[in-house]
Every structure is written in structure tokens, then in C-alpha cells.
């Protein structure tokens, strides 16, 4: 097994925005400190939750640089540099490495709908461009239904830089097979907060979490229970927070989690279009879940 980037709870951190849609770097610094103070084990910047898809190149690279400098090596910084354009992903990956990122998160190409052969070539080119570890990100729901196959994982695992997978298919049967067949050659992380304990009970190393944005200590503690083999307590926490987790995805991520942070007076601000404000009924449901956990 290659070196593990992190175990436990990595936050898929939001990018706080000002009212005019510009990035709120003061709020970003505050959120990073809040995460580290409360035990978050890694910070994933410029991922789906961070709205990287609506950032300019300059914003994307600056967010990575800013995060690295704010973290100061206290936890690993994993930069999202995936794209449906292989050349662009490789260039962005090199820029992230130059800015000090500890590792990269590369999402499956979207819209193009690559074949498995194309996926191997795509990820290999990006991984070849850097000298830091790479986590592959499998999320068929956002990438035209494209799923990374077991054979593709096994081929990519031979690359010295490809060390892990963020698995967010939501398919527990597929995920179980992934851990069984590839868990000894790749570190597996849950990409779904509602599957964290189930996946870790089978051998996953942790979660890349949306919930951590509003409950970093609890998410860390839940994964630590798993790492310690105390699945009774971990399961209790998973079930306790299940309704809240579901409501954080009642609309497309990161709309609900950013609204939750705004309700908590934690720097967040609006999403960038085409993501918009929550529907009123969904907002009330989210508020009710948050009140059960004394978040508001």
C-alpha cells in the first residue's frame, strides 16, 4: 500500500462568497481555523462543495494558494483539479502542486462521457503531470452516469501517484465490491456522509464530508470511533445525524449546506448561479433538522 494521505474526516470545504459573488477570503480563513480547531483531518478545497466549476482559473488557483498558506501544514490540503478537459486538468494540477497542495482530487470527466480506456488515459496524463498523490473521485450522478470500473481502478492503481478513491456512487453493493477488490491497493474514502460508518466498517479510511462544514467535531469523532474499532458508538452517531445529513442534500449540494452555515452565522454567503436560493419548504425542513441538534 502507498502512503495514506489522511484517515478520518476530510471536509469538502465551501468557498464563502460576498454578497456580490466575490470570494470572501476573510471568511474562508475563519472557516479553515474552525475546521482545524474542531479536529478535521484534511481540507479538500475547490471541490464540488467549493463551487470550483464556477471559478475562474485565477480564483481556483488563488483559493488553493490561500488555503495552503492558512493551513500552514497542520493538516493535508487536497486540491480539486479535475476537469473534462485532460490538458486543462493536468495544467491545473501542476499549478496546485506549485502552490503547495499536498494531494489532488480528480473527478471523473463530465459531459464528454469517456470510455474506460479514455478514463485511464485521462487520469494517467493528470497524474503524470505532478509528483504528489492523487485521489480519484467517482460520482456518476454528476458525470453523466459514468462509473469507474474495477478493472480501470486496478490499472490506475499501478500509477505511483494514484493512491485513493472518493467513492460517491451511492451504490453500497458496488462500494462493497470496490473495497473487497481494490481496498488493498487504493485507499477508499466515502463520498457520501450517510454511508461513512458502513464503508469504514468494511475498510474505508474515512470520509470526504459535507456535514463537516457545520459539524466538524462530530464528523471527526464518528470517524475516529470507526478507526478505533468502536462501531457501536460510530453507528449511534451515524443514525443520530442521518436526518440532518439527508436534509443537507434536499437540494443540490452545496445549496443546503451554505444556507445552513448562513443560519449559523458561519461565513458562507450565496451560491453562484446557476445554483440559487433554497425553496421555502425545503429551507424550513432544513431548519427543523438543525434545531434538533441545537445548531440554530
Secondary structure, DSSP 8 states (H G I E B T S, - for coil): ----S--EEEEE----B-TTS-B-HHHHHHHHHHHHHTT--EEEESSTTTTGGG--HHHHHHHHHHHHHHHTTSSEEEEE---SSHHHHHHHHHHHHHTT-SEEEEE---SS---HHHHHHHHHHHHHT-SSEEEEEE-GGGTTT----HHHHHHHTTSTTEEEEEE-S--HHHHHHHHHHHTTTSEEEES-GGGHHHHHHHT--EEEESGGGT-HHHHHHHHHHHHTT-HHHHHHHHHHTHHHHHHTTSSSTTHHHHHHHHHTT-S-----TTS----HHHHHHHHHHHHHTT--
